[in-house]
Amino acid sequence: MVNISHITKKILQERPYIHEALEKDLINIMALSEMIQPDVEKELGKVKVSAISMAIRRYIEKSKEKYKKVRLSKSSYLLVKSGLLEISIRKSQTLQKKLVSLFKIVDFDIGDTLNIIHGNYEILLVSNEKYEKKFLEILKGEKIKAINRHMASVSMEIPKEMINAPGFYYSVTKTLAMNNISIMDIVNTETEATFIVADKDVAKAYDVLKKEISIEYYQ
């Protein structure tokens, strides 16, 4: 039978950002109860805030053993690349063939970068600043929406525990934001995530992620 405890648990598990604050006693339980009261009442009808508060406290006690924390290990890599630029281009019928030509320019053997991110209406290129002139020659006739220079990237391995679990990107973006580091773009594969930041912030981003990143999730 569905009761207050079941509904409260469901609501809290759907909001993983709450777990860290609950674990560190940063959330006022009564205020949280009032916040989720409308969601609980959608399922059960009129419910007292005190009853929801009690359900939250029980949930915290029972979830401690199931709540997991993953930290970057010494074997996890963080790879930094500086001297990058971003070129944002409006999609067109002619652009696709030109993109293929870009791969012939970039020297991947020495670790150079070329990321091509397809959006609904535009394409973003992330590559080394030294290729800007050659890229723009190839892209001549296309609508360039923006060029951002003096960019850098921090690439990191996604812990295997987090590949199919919620919380990874929230933990990283939260950590960077709390240290006043703006993320310009995110490029990811299944096991690797790359965060594009301003070149002036990359050293700080590296230090912050290496020292502070803690990825938390409910198992």
C-alpha positions as CSV (number, residue, x, y, z in Angstrom):
1,M,0.0,0.0,0.0
2,V,1.3,3.4,-1.0
3,N,1.8,5.7,2.1
4,I,3.6,8.9,3.1
5,S,7.0,7.1,3.5
6,H,6.8,5.5,0.0
7,I,5.9,8.8,-1.7
8,T,8.5,10.8,0.2
9,K,11.2,8.3,-0.7
10,K,10.2,8.4,-4.3
11,I,10.3,12.2,-4.4
12,L,13.7,12.5,-2.7
13,Q,15.3,9.8,-4.9
14,E,14.2,11.7,-8.0
15,R,16.2,14.8,-6.7
16,P,19.7,13.6,-6.1
17,Y,21.0,17.1,-5.4
18,I,19.2,16.9,-2.0
19,H,21.2,13.9,-0.7
20,E,24.4,15.8,-0.2
21,A,22.7,18.6,1.7
22,L,20.7,16.1,3.8
23,E,23.9,14.1,4.6
24,K,25.7,17.3,5.8
25,D,22.6,18.6,7.8
26,L,22.4,21.7,5.5
27,I,18.7,21.4,4.9
28,N,16.0,22.4,7.3
29,I,13.8,19.3,7.4
30,M,10.6,21.2,8.1
31,A,11.3,23.6,5.2
32,L,12.0,20.6,2.9
33,S,8.7,19.0,4.1
34,E,6.8,22.1,3.1
35,M,8.5,22.2,-0.3
36,I,7.5,18.7,-1.2
37,Q,4.1,18.7,0.5
38,P,2.3,19.6,-2.8
39,D,3.9,16.6,-4.5
40,V,3.0,14.3,-1.7
41,E,-0.6,15.6,-1.6
42,K,-1.0,14.9,-5.3
43,E,-0.7,11.2,-4.5
44,L,-2.4,11.0,-1.1
45,G,-4.6,14.0,-0.6
46,K,-4.2,16.3,2.4
47,V,-1.2,15.4,4.5
48,K,0.3,17.1,7.5
49,V,3.8,18.7,7.2
50,S,4.8,17.0,10.4
51,A,4.0,13.6,8.9
52,I,6.2,14.3,5.9
53,S,9.0,15.6,8.2
54,M,8.9,12.3,10.1
55,A,9.1,10.3,6.8
56,I,12.1,12.3,5.7
57,R,13.9,11.6,9.0
58,R,13.2,7.9,8.6
59,Y,14.4,8.0,5.0
60,I,17.7,9.6,6.0
61,E,18.4,6.9,8.6
62,K,17.5,4.0,6.2
63,S,19.4,5.5,3.2
64,K,22.8,6.0,4.8
65,E,23.9,2.5,4.0
66,K,22.7,2.6,0.4
67,Y,24.0,6.1,-0.3
68,K,27.4,5.8,-2.1
69,K,30.2,8.2,-2.6
70,V,32.8,7.9,-5.4
71,R,36.0,9.9,-5.4
72,L,38.5,10.2,-8.1
73,S,41.3,7.7,-7.5
74,K,45.0,8.3,-8.1
75,S,44.7,6.2,-11.2
76,S,41.9,8.4,-12.7
77,Y,43.3,10.8,-15.2
78,L,42.7,14.5,-15.7
79,L,44.0,15.8,-19.1
80,V,44.4,19.5,-19.7
81,K,44.7,21.2,-23.1
82,S,45.1,24.9,-23.5
83,G,45.2,27.2,-26.6
84,L,41.8,26.1,-27.9
85,L,39.1,28.0,-29.7
86,E,35.4,27.4,-30.4
87,I,33.7,28.2,-33.7
88,S,29.9,28.2,-33.9
89,I,28.5,27.8,-37.4
90,R,25.0,27.8,-38.7
91,K,24.0,24.4,-40.2
92,S,23.7,24.3,-44.0
93,Q,23.6,21.9,-46.9
94,T,27.2,22.7,-47.8
95,L,28.8,22.5,-44.4
96,Q,28.9,18.7,-43.9
97,K,31.5,18.2,-46.8
98,K,33.6,21.0,-45.4
99,L,33.7,19.4,-42.0
100,V,35.4,16.3,-43.4
101,S,38.2,18.5,-44.8
102,L,39.0,19.7,-41.3
103,F,40.2,16.3,-40.2
104,K,43.0,16.5,-42.8
105,I,44.4,19.6,-41.2
106,V,44.5,18.6,-37.5
107,D,47.5,16.6,-36.3
108,F,46.1,14.1,-33.9
109,D,49.5,12.3,-33.6
110,I,50.8,15.2,-31.5
111,G,47.7,15.4,-29.3
112,D,45.8,18.2,-31.1
113,T,42.0,18.5,-30.8
114,L,39.0,18.5,-33.1
115,N,35.6,18.1,-31.5
116,I,32.5,18.6,-33.7
117,I,29.3,19.0,-31.8
118,H,26.0,18.9,-33.7
119,G,23.1,20.9,-32.4
120,N,19.7,21.3,-34.0
121,Y,20.5,24.4,-35.9
122,E,24.2,25.0,-35.5
123,I,27.5,23.1,-35.2
124,L,30.3,23.9,-32.7
125,L,33.9,23.2,-33.5
126,V,36.5,22.9,-30.7
127,S,40.1,22.8,-31.9
128,N,43.5,24.4,-31.5
129,E,43.8,28.2,-32.0
130,K,46.7,27.6,-34.5
131,Y,44.2,26.1,-37.0
132,E,41.8,29.1,-37.0
133,K,43.0,30.7,-40.2
134,K,42.9,27.4,-42.2
135,F,39.5,26.5,-40.7
136,L,38.0,29.8,-41.7
137,E,39.4,29.4,-45.3
138,I,37.6,26.1,-45.6
139,L,34.4,27.4,-44.0
140,K,34.3,30.4,-46.3
141,G,30.7,31.1,-47.3
142,E,29.2,29.6,-44.1
143,K,27.5,31.7,-41.5
144,I,29.9,32.0,-38.6
145,K,27.9,32.9,-35.5
146,A,30.7,33.2,-33.0
147,I,34.4,32.6,-32.4
148,N,35.6,32.2,-28.8
149,R,39.4,32.2,-28.4
150,H,41.7,31.6,-25.4
151,M,39.8,28.4,-24.3
152,A,41.0,25.3,-22.6
153,S,39.7,21.9,-21.7
154,V,39.9,19.4,-18.8
155,S,39.1,15.8,-19.7
156,M,38.4,13.2,-17.1
157,E,37.5,9.6,-16.9
158,I,33.9,8.8,-15.8
159,P,34.1,6.4,-12.9
160,K,32.7,3.0,-14.0
161,E,30.3,3.2,-11.0
162,M,28.8,6.4,-12.6
163,I,28.3,5.4,-16.2
164,N,24.7,4.3,-15.6
165,A,24.0,6.1,-12.3
166,P,22.8,9.7,-11.8
167,G,25.0,12.3,-10.2
168,F,28.2,12.5,-12.2
169,Y,27.7,15.7,-14.2
170,Y,25.8,17.3,-11.3
171,S,28.8,16.7,-9.0
172,V,31.3,18.1,-11.4
173,T,29.4,21.1,-12.6
174,K,28.4,22.0,-9.0
175,T,32.0,21.8,-7.8
176,L,33.3,24.0,-10.6
177,A,30.4,26.5,-10.2
178,M,31.0,26.8,-6.4
179,N,34.6,27.7,-7.2
180,N,33.5,30.4,-9.7
181,I,34.6,28.5,-12.8
182,S,32.2,28.9,-15.8
183,I,31.8,25.9,-18.1
184,M,31.5,27.0,-21.7
185,D,30.7,23.6,-23.2
186,I,30.7,19.9,-22.3
187,V,31.9,17.1,-24.7
188,N,31.4,13.5,-23.7
189,T,31.7,9.9,-24.7
190,E,30.5,6.9,-22.7
191,T,33.6,6.9,-20.5
192,E,35.1,10.3,-20.8
193,A,33.9,13.9,-20.1
194,T,35.6,17.0,-21.3
195,F,34.7,20.4,-19.8
196,I,35.6,23.5,-21.9
197,V,36.5,26.5,-19.8
198,A,38.3,29.8,-20.3
199,D,42.0,29.4,-20.5
200,K,42.5,31.6,-17.4
201,D,40.4,29.1,-15.4
202,V,41.9,25.8,-16.5
203,A,44.7,25.5,-13.8
204,K,42.1,26.3,-11.1
205,A,39.7,23.8,-12.6
206,Y,42.3,21.1,-12.6
207,D,43.2,21.7,-9.0
208,V,39.6,21.8,-7.9
209,L,38.6,18.6,-9.6
210,K,41.6,16.7,-8.4
211,K,41.2,17.8,-4.8
212,E,37.5,18.3,-4.2
213,I,35.4,16.2,-6.6
214,S,33.2,13.8,-4.8
215,I,30.5,12.0,-6.8
216,E,27.5,10.9,-4.8
217,Y,24.5,8.7,-5.7
218,Y,21.8,6.6,-4.3
219,Q,22.4,2.9,-5.1
